[in-house]
Amino acid sequence: MGLFDLFGKEPREMKERTAYLTEKETERAVPFESQDKKDAPVSVFVPTSFSDVETIIDRLKEGKNAVVHLTRLKKETAVRVLDLLSGAIYALGGGIYEMEKEVFMFSPSGVEIN
């Protein structure tokens, strides 16, 4: 399965799914970056447009993990955001982890995820 096949697929069958942000938390989240501290090791982003990608890439360049919820974007915009973030994380030598449908963790080089 390629990276571009992630959207439009049915979610994998899991016995129990953990929601990282509830519907209510997603609605009250600051439109772009969640309320976590700037010095936290992981930032949670809920982008609302393609222009929000720059801030996510800046966090990755700082060596921090970024969890990105693409649930508020149209499918076409979500694919563009994922493409750009994939290129950025490749250039930084990091990795992408699919946490659940339309929720991804981007981890720069030197940061290990268990």
LOZATI-857739 format. One record per residue: residue number from 1; residue in three letters; x, y, z of N, C-alpha, C in turn. Coordinates in steps of 0.1 Angstrom, whole numbers, always signed. Each point is the difference from the previous one (the first is absolute). Layout:
@num=NUM residu=ala n.east=X n.north=Y n.up=Z ca.east=X ca.north=Y ca.up=Z c.east=X c.north=Y c.up=Z
...
END
This chain:
@num=1 residu=met n.east=+8 n.north=-12 n.up=+0 ca.east=-8 ca.north=+12 ca.up=+0 c.east=+9 c.north=+12 c.up=+0
@num=2 residu=gly n.east=-3 n.north=+9 n.up=-9 ca.east=+8 ca.north=+13 ca.up=-1 c.east=-6 c.north=+10 c.up=+9
@num=3 residu=leu n.east=+8 n.north=+11 n.up=+2 ca.east=-4 ca.north=+11 ca.up=+8 c.east=-13 c.north=+7 c.up=-6
@num=4 residu=phe n.east=-1 n.north=+0 n.up=-13 ca.east=-12 ca.north=+7 ca.up=-6 c.east=-13 c.north=-9 c.up=+1
@num=5 residu=asp n.east=+2 n.north=-12 n.up=+4 ca.east=-12 ca.north=-9 ca.up=+1 c.east=-7 c.north=+1 c.up=+14
@num=6 residu=leu n.east=+5 n.north=+8 n.up=+9 ca.east=-5 ca.north=+1 ca.up=+13 c.east=-14 c.north=+6 c.up=+1
@num=7 residu=phe n.east=-3 n.north=+10 n.up=-8 ca.east=-13 ca.north=+6 ca.up=+0 c.east=-10 c.north=-7 c.up=-8
@num=8 residu=gly n.east=-12 n.north=-1 n.up=+4 ca.east=-10 ca.north=-7 ca.up=-7 c.east=-1 c.north=-15 c.up=+4
@num=9 residu=lys n.east=+10 n.north=-5 n.up=+7 ca.east=-1 ca.north=-14 ca.up=+5 c.east=-8 c.north=-1 c.up=+12
@num=10 residu=glu n.east=-5 n.north=-12 n.up=+2 ca.east=-7 ca.north=-3 ca.up=+13 c.east=+10 c.north=-1 c.up=+11
@num=11 residu=pro n.east=-3 n.north=+4 n.up=+12 ca.east=+10 ca.north=-1 ca.up=+11 c.east=+2 c.north=-15 c.up=+3
@num=12 residu=arg n.east=+13 n.north=-3 n.up=+4 ca.east=+3 ca.north=-13 ca.up=+4 c.east=-8 c.north=-5 c.up=+12
@num=13 residu=glu n.east=-3 n.north=-12 n.up=+0 ca.east=-8 ca.north=-6 ca.up=+10 c.east=+8 c.north=-1 c.up=+13
@num=14 residu=met n.east=-5 n.north=+6 n.up=+11 ca.east=+7 ca.north=+0 ca.up=+13 c.east=-10 c.north=-4 c.up=+10
@num=15 residu=lys n.east=+5 n.north=-7 n.up=+10 ca.east=-9 ca.north=-4 ca.up=+11 c.east=-5 c.north=+12 c.up=+8
@num=16 residu=glu n.east=+9 n.north=+9 n.up=+3 ca.east=-3 ca.north=+12 ca.up=+7 c.east=+8 c.north=+12 c.up=-6
@num=17 residu=arg n.east=-7 n.north=+11 n.up=-2 ca.east=+6 ca.north=+11 ca.up=-6 c.east=+1 c.north=+11 c.up=+11
@num=18 residu=thr n.east=+11 n.north=+7 n.up=+0 ca.east=+2 ca.north=+11 ca.up=+10 c.east=-1 c.north=+13 c.up=-8
@num=19 residu=ala n.east=-9 n.north=+8 n.up=+4 ca.east=-1 ca.north=+14 ca.up=-6 c.east=+10 c.north=+9 c.up=+6
@num=20 residu=tyr n.east=+8 n.north=+6 n.up=-8 ca.east=+10 ca.north=+9 ca.up=+5 c.east=-6 c.north=+14 c.up=+3
@num=21 residu=leu n.east=-9 n.north=+4 n.up=-7 ca.east=-8 ca.north=+12 ca.up=+3 c.east=-15 c.north=-4 c.up=-2
@num=22 residu=thr n.east=-8 n.north=+3 n.up=+10 ca.east=-14 ca.north=-2 ca.up=-1 c.east=-6 c.north=+10 c.up=-10
@num=23 residu=glu n.east=-12 n.north=-3 n.up=-4 ca.east=-7 ca.north=+10 ca.up=-9 c.east=-1 c.north=+14 c.up=+7
@num=24 residu=lys n.east=-3 n.north=+0 n.up=+12 ca.east=-1 ca.north=+12 ca.up=+8 c.east=+13 c.north=+8 c.up=+1
@num=25 residu=glu n.east=+11 n.north=-7 n.up=+2 ca.east=+13 ca.north=+6 ca.up=+1 c.east=+4 c.north=+5 c.up=-14
@num=26 residu=thr n.east=-3 n.north=-7 n.up=-10 ca.east=+3 ca.north=+5 ca.up=-14 c.east=-7 c.north=+13 c.up=-3
@num=27 residu=glu n.east=-13 n.north=+1 n.up=+4 ca.east=-7 ca.north=+12 ca.up=-2 c.east=+5 c.north=+12 c.up=+7
@num=28 residu=arg n.east=+4 n.north=-2 n.up=+13 ca.east=+5 ca.north=+11 ca.up=+8 c.east=+15 c.north=+3 c.up=-2
@num=29 residu=ala n.east=+7 n.north=-9 n.up=-7 ca.east=+14 ca.north=+3 ca.up=-2 c.east=+2 c.north=+13 c.up=-8
@num=30 residu=val n.east=+11 n.north=+6 n.up=+4 ca.east=+3 ca.north=+12 ca.up=-8 c.east=+1 c.north=-4 c.up=-14
@num=31 residu=pro n.east=-6 n.north=+8 n.up=-9 ca.east=-1 ca.north=-5 ca.up=-14 c.east=+12 c.north=-7 c.up=-6
@num=32 residu=phe n.east=+12 n.north=+3 n.up=+4 ca.east=+11 ca.north=-6 ca.up=-6 c.east=+8 c.north=-9 c.up=+10
@num=33 residu=glu n.east=+7 n.north=+6 n.up=+9 ca.east=+8 ca.north=-8 ca.up=+9 c.east=-7 c.north=-2 c.up=+14
@num=34 residu=ser n.east=+1 n.north=-12 n.up=+5 ca.east=-7 ca.north=-2 ca.up=+13 c.east=+7 c.north=+8 c.up=+11
@num=35 residu=gln n.east=-6 n.north=-1 n.up=+12 ca.east=+4 ca.north=+8 ca.up=+11 c.east=+13 c.north=-5 c.up=+7
@num=36 residu=asp n.east=+8 n.north=-8 n.up=-6 ca.east=+12 ca.north=-5 ca.up=+7 c.east=+11 c.north=+11 c.up=+0
@num=37 residu=lys n.east=+9 n.north=-2 n.up=+9 ca.east=+11 ca.north=+10 ca.up=+2 c.east=+10 c.north=-1 c.up=-12
@num=38 residu=lys n.east=+6 n.north=+11 n.up=-3 ca.east=+10 ca.north=+1 ca.up=-11 c.east=+12 c.north=-9 c.up=+3
@num=39 residu=asp n.east=+3 n.north=-2 n.up=+12 ca.east=+12 ca.north=-9 ca.up=+3 c.east=-4 c.north=-14 c.up=+2
@num=40 residu=ala n.east=-12 n.north=-4 n.up=-2 ca.east=-4 ca.north=-14 ca.up=+2 c.east=+6 c.north=-9 c.up=-11
@num=41 residu=pro n.east=+3 n.north=-12 n.up=+3 ca.east=+6 ca.north=-9 ca.up=-10 c.east=-9 c.north=-4 c.up=-12
@num=42 residu=val n.east=-13 n.north=+1 n.up=+2 ca.east=-9 ca.north=-3 ca.up=-10 c.east=-11 c.north=+11 c.up=-2
@num=43 residu=ser n.east=-2 n.north=+4 n.up=-12 ca.east=-10 ca.north=+10 ca.up=-3 c.east=-12 c.north=-7 c.up=-7
@num=44 residu=val n.east=-12 n.north=+4 n.up=+3 ca.east=-12 ca.north=-5 ca.up=-7 c.east=-5 c.north=+11 c.up=-9
@num=45 residu=phe n.east=-2 n.north=-3 n.up=-13 ca.east=-4 ca.north=+10 ca.up=-9 c.east=-14 c.north=-4 c.up=-6
@num=46 residu=val n.east=-9 n.north=+9 n.up=-2 ca.east=-12 ca.north=-2 ca.up=-7 c.east=-1 c.north=+11 c.up=-11
@num=47 residu=pro n.east=+7 n.north=-2 n.up=-11 ca.east=+0 ca.north=+10 ca.up=-10 c.east=-13 c.north=+2 c.up=-7
@num=48 residu=thr n.east=-3 n.north=+13 n.up=-3 ca.east=-13 ca.north=+3 ca.up=-7 c.east=+2 c.north=+4 c.up=-14
@num=49 residu=ser n.east=+13 n.north=+2 n.up=-4 ca.east=+3 ca.north=+3 ca.up=-14 c.east=+14 c.north=-4 c.up=-4
@num=50 residu=phe n.east=+3 n.north=+0 n.up=-12 ca.east=+13 ca.north=-4 ca.up=-5 c.east=+11 c.north=+10 c.up=+5
@num=51 residu=ser n.east=-3 n.north=+12 n.up=+3 ca.east=+10 ca.north=+10 ca.up=+4 c.east=+5 c.north=-3 c.up=+15
@num=52 residu=asp n.east=-7 n.north=-9 n.up=+7 ca.east=+4 ca.north=-3 ca.up=+14 c.east=+12 c.north=-9 c.up=+0
@num=53 residu=val n.east=+4 n.north=-6 n.up=-11 ca.east=+11 ca.north=-10 ca.up=-1 c.east=+14 c.north=+6 c.up=+4
@num=54 residu=glu n.east=+2 n.north=+13 n.up=-2 ca.east=+13 ca.north=+6 ca.up=+3 c.east=+3 c.north=-1 c.up=+15
@num=55 residu=thr n.east=-10 n.north=+2 n.up=+8 ca.east=+2 ca.north=-1 ca.up=+15 c.east=+3 c.north=-14 c.up=+4
@num=56 residu=ile n.east=-6 n.north=-10 n.up=-6 ca.east=+3 ca.north=-14 ca.up=+3 c.east=+14 c.north=-3 c.up=-4
@num=57 residu=ile n.east=+5 n.north=+4 n.up=-11 ca.east=+13 ca.north=-3 ca.up=-5 c.east=+10 c.north=+7 c.up=+9
@num=58 residu=asp n.east=-3 n.north=+12 n.up=+5 ca.east=+9 ca.north=+7 ca.up=+9 c.east=+2 c.north=-8 c.up=+13
@num=59 residu=arg n.east=-11 n.north=-6 n.up=+5 ca.east=+2 ca.north=-8 ca.up=+12 c.east=+8 c.north=-12 c.up=-2
@num=60 residu=leu n.east=-1 n.north=-6 n.up=-12 ca.east=+8 ca.north=-12 ca.up=-4 c.east=+15 c.north=+4 c.up=-1
@num=61 residu=lys n.east=+2 n.north=+12 n.up=-5 ca.east=+14 ca.north=+4 ca.up=-2 c.east=+6 c.north=+3 c.up=+14
@num=62 residu=glu n.east=-8 n.north=+3 n.up=+10 ca.east=+5 ca.north=+2 ca.up=+14 c.east=+3 c.north=-14 c.up=+7
@num=63 residu=gly n.east=-3 n.north=-11 n.up=-7 ca.east=+3 ca.north=-13 ca.up=+5 c.east=-12 c.north=-5 c.up=+9
@num=64 residu=lys n.east=-12 n.north=+5 n.up=-1 ca.east=-11 ca.north=-4 ca.up=+7 c.east=-10 c.north=-9 c.up=-8
@num=65 residu=asn n.east=-7 n.north=-9 n.up=+7 ca.east=-10 ca.north=-8 ca.up=-7 c.east=-12 c.north=+9 c.up=-3
@num=66 residu=ala n.east=-8 n.north=-4 n.up=-10 ca.east=-12 ca.north=+7 ca.up=-3 c.east=-11 c.north=-11 c.up=-3
@num=67 residu=val n.east=-11 n.north=+1 n.up=+7 ca.east=-12 ca.north=-8 ca.up=-3 c.east=-9 c.north=+9 c.up=-8
@num=68 residu=val n.east=-4 n.north=-4 n.up=-12 ca.east=-8 ca.north=+8 ca.up=-9 c.east=-13 c.north=-7 c.up=-2
@num=69 residu=his n.east=-11 n.north=+7 n.up=+3 ca.east=-14 ca.north=-5 ca.up=-2 c.east=-5 c.north=+7 c.up=-13
@num=70 residu=leu n.east=-2 n.north=-8 n.up=-10 ca.east=-4 ca.north=+5 ca.up=-13 c.east=-15 c.north=+0 c.up=-2
@num=71 residu=thr n.east=-8 n.north=-1 n.up=+11 ca.east=-14 ca.north=-2 ca.up=+0 c.east=-8 c.north=+12 c.up=-5
@num=72 residu=arg n.east=+6 n.north=+12 n.up=+2 ca.east=-7 ca.north=+12 ca.up=-4 c.east=+2 c.north=+5 c.up=-14
@num=73 residu=leu n.east=+8 n.north=-8 n.up=-7 ca.east=+4 ca.north=+4 ca.up=-14 c.east=-8 c.north=-8 c.up=-10
@num=74 residu=lys n.east=-3 n.north=+6 n.up=-12 ca.east=-5 ca.north=-7 ca.up=-11 c.east=+10 c.north=-11 c.up=-4
@num=75 residu=lys n.east=-5 n.north=-10 n.up=-7 ca.east=+9 ca.north=-11 ca.up=-3 c.east=+11 c.north=+4 c.up=-9
@num=76 residu=glu n.east=-2 n.north=+9 n.up=-10 ca.east=+10 ca.north=+5 ca.up=-9 c.east=+11 c.north=+8 c.up=+8
@num=77 residu=thr n.east=-5 n.north=+8 n.up=+9 ca.east=+10 ca.north=+9 ca.up=+8 c.east=+7 c.north=-9 c.up=+9
@num=78 residu=ala n.east=-6 n.north=-10 n.up=+6 ca.east=+7 ca.north=-9 ca.up=+10 c.east=+11 c.north=-8 c.up=-8
@num=79 residu=val n.east=-2 n.north=-4 n.up=-12 ca.east=+10 ca.north=-7 ca.up=-8 c.east=+11 c.north=+9 c.up=-2
@num=80 residu=arg n.east=-2 n.north=+13 n.up=-4 ca.east=+11 ca.north=+10 ca.up=-2 c.east=+8 c.north=+2 c.up=+12
@num=81 residu=val n.east=-7 n.north=+2 n.up=+12 ca.east=+7 ca.north=+2 ca.up=+12 c.east=+9 c.north=-12 c.up=+4
@num=82 residu=leu n.east=-6 n.north=-12 n.up=-2 ca.east=+8 ca.north=-12 ca.up=+3 c.east=+12 c.north=-2 c.up=-10
@num=83 residu=asp n.east=-2 n.north=+4 n.up=-12 ca.east=+11 ca.north=+0 ca.up=-10 c.east=+11 c.north=+9 c.up=+4
@num=84 residu=leu n.east=-3 n.north=+12 n.up=+4 ca.east=+10 ca.north=+10 ca.up=+4 c.east=+7 c.north=-4 c.up=+13
@num=85 residu=leu n.east=-8 n.north=-5 n.up=+10 ca.east=+7 ca.north=-4 ca.up=+12 c.east=+8 c.north=-13 c.up=-2
@num=86 residu=ser n.east=-4 n.north=-8 n.up=-9 ca.east=+8 ca.north=-12 ca.up=-3 c.east=+13 c.north=+4 c.up=-6
@num=87 residu=gly n.east=+0 n.north=+9 n.up=-9 ca.east=+13 ca.north=+5 ca.up=-6 c.east=+9 c.north=+7 c.up=+11
@num=88 residu=ala n.east=-6 n.north=+7 n.up=+8 ca.east=+8 ca.north=+7 ca.up=+11 c.east=+6 c.north=-10 c.up=+9
@num=89 residu=ile n.east=-8 n.north=-10 n.up=+4 ca.east=+5 ca.north=-10 ca.up=+10 c.east=+11 c.north=-9 c.up=-7
@num=90 residu=tyr n.east=-2 n.north=-2 n.up=-13 ca.east=+11 ca.north=-8 ca.up=-7 c.east=+13 c.north=+8 c.up=+0
@num=91 residu=ala n.east=-1 n.north=+13 n.up=-3 ca.east=+12 ca.north=+9 ca.up=+0 c.east=+6 c.north=+1 c.up=+14
@num=92 residu=leu n.east=-8 n.north=-1 n.up=+10 ca.east=+6 ca.north=+0 ca.up=+14 c.east=+4 c.north=-14 c.up=+5
@num=93 residu=gly n.east=-2 n.north=-10 n.up=-8 ca.east=+5 ca.north=-14 ca.up=+3 c.east=-9 c.north=-6 c.up=+11
@num=94 residu=gly n.east=-13 n.north=+4 n.up=+1 ca.east=-9 ca.north=-6 ca.up=+10 c.east=-9 c.north=-10 c.up=-6
@num=95 residu=gly n.east=-11 n.north=-2 n.up=+7 ca.east=-10 ca.north=-10 ca.up=-4 c.east=-14 c.north=+5 c.up=+2
@num=96 residu=ile n.east=-10 n.north=-7 n.up=-6 ca.east=-14 ca.north=+2 ca.up=+1 c.east=-6 c.north=-12 c.up=+6
@num=97 residu=tyr n.east=-9 n.north=+2 n.up=+10 ca.east=-8 ca.north=-11 ca.up=+6 c.east=-14 c.north=+3 c.up=+0
@num=98 residu=glu n.east=-8 n.north=-9 n.up=-6 ca.east=-15 ca.north=+2 ca.up=+0 c.east=-5 c.north=-5 c.up=+13
@num=99 residu=met n.east=-6 n.north=+9 n.up=+7 ca.east=-6 ca.north=-3 ca.up=+13 c.east=-14 c.north=-6 c.up=-1
@num=100 residu=glu n.east=-8 n.north=+6 n.up=-8 ca.east=-13 ca.north=-4 ca.up=-4 c.east=-4 c.north=+7 c.up=-13
@num=101 residu=lys n.east=-11 n.north=-3 n.up=-5 ca.east=-4 ca.north=+6 ca.up=-13 c.east=+1 c.north=+16 c.up=+1
@num=102 residu=glu n.east=+7 n.north=+6 n.up=-9 ca.east=+2 ca.north=+14 ca.up=-1 c.east=+7 c.north=+7 c.up=+12
@num=103 residu=val n.east=+7 n.north=-9 n.up=+8 ca.east=+8 ca.north=+6 ca.up=+11 c.east=+14 c.north=-6 c.up=-1
@num=104 residu=phe n.east=+10 n.north=+8 n.up=-2 ca.east=+14 ca.north=-4 ca.up=-2 c.east=+9 c.north=+6 c.up=+10
@num=105 residu=met n.east=+11 n.north=-7 n.up=+3 ca.east=+11 ca.north=+5 ca.up=+8 c.east=+12 c.north=+1 c.up=-8
@num=106 residu=phe n.east=+6 n.north=+12 n.up=-1 ca.east=+12 ca.north=+3 ca.up=-7 c.east=+11 c.north=+1 c.up=+10
@num=107 residu=ser n.east=+11 n.north=-8 n.up=-2 ca.east=+11 ca.north=+0 ca.up=+10 c.east=+13 c.north=+3 c.up=-8
@num=108 residu=pro n.east=+7 n.north=+11 n.up=+4 ca.east=+13 ca.north=+3 ca.up=-7 c.east=+11 c.north=-10 c.up=+4
@num=109 residu=ser n.east=+11 n.north=+1 n.up=-7 ca.east=+11 ca.north=-9 ca.up=+3 c.east=+5 c.north=+1 c.up=+14
@num=110 residu=gly n.east=+3 n.north=-11 n.up=+6 ca.east=+5 ca.north=+0 ca.up=+13 c.east=-10 c.north=-1 c.up=+11
@num=111 residu=val n.east=-13 n.north=+0 n.up=-4 ca.east=-11 ca.north=-2 ca.up=+10 c.east=-6 c.north=-13 c.up=-2
@num=112 residu=glu n.east=+0 n.north=-9 n.up=+10 ca.east=-5 ca.north=-13 ca.up=-1 c.east=-14 c.north=-1 c.up=+6
@num=113 residu=ile n.east=-8 n.north=-8 n.up=-7 ca.east=-14 ca.north=-2 ca.up=+4 c.east=-2 c.north=-15 c.up=+3
@num=114 residu=asn n.east=-5 n.north=-3 n.up=+12 ca.east=-2 ca.north=-14 ca.up=+4 c.east=-15 c.north=-3 c.up=-1
END
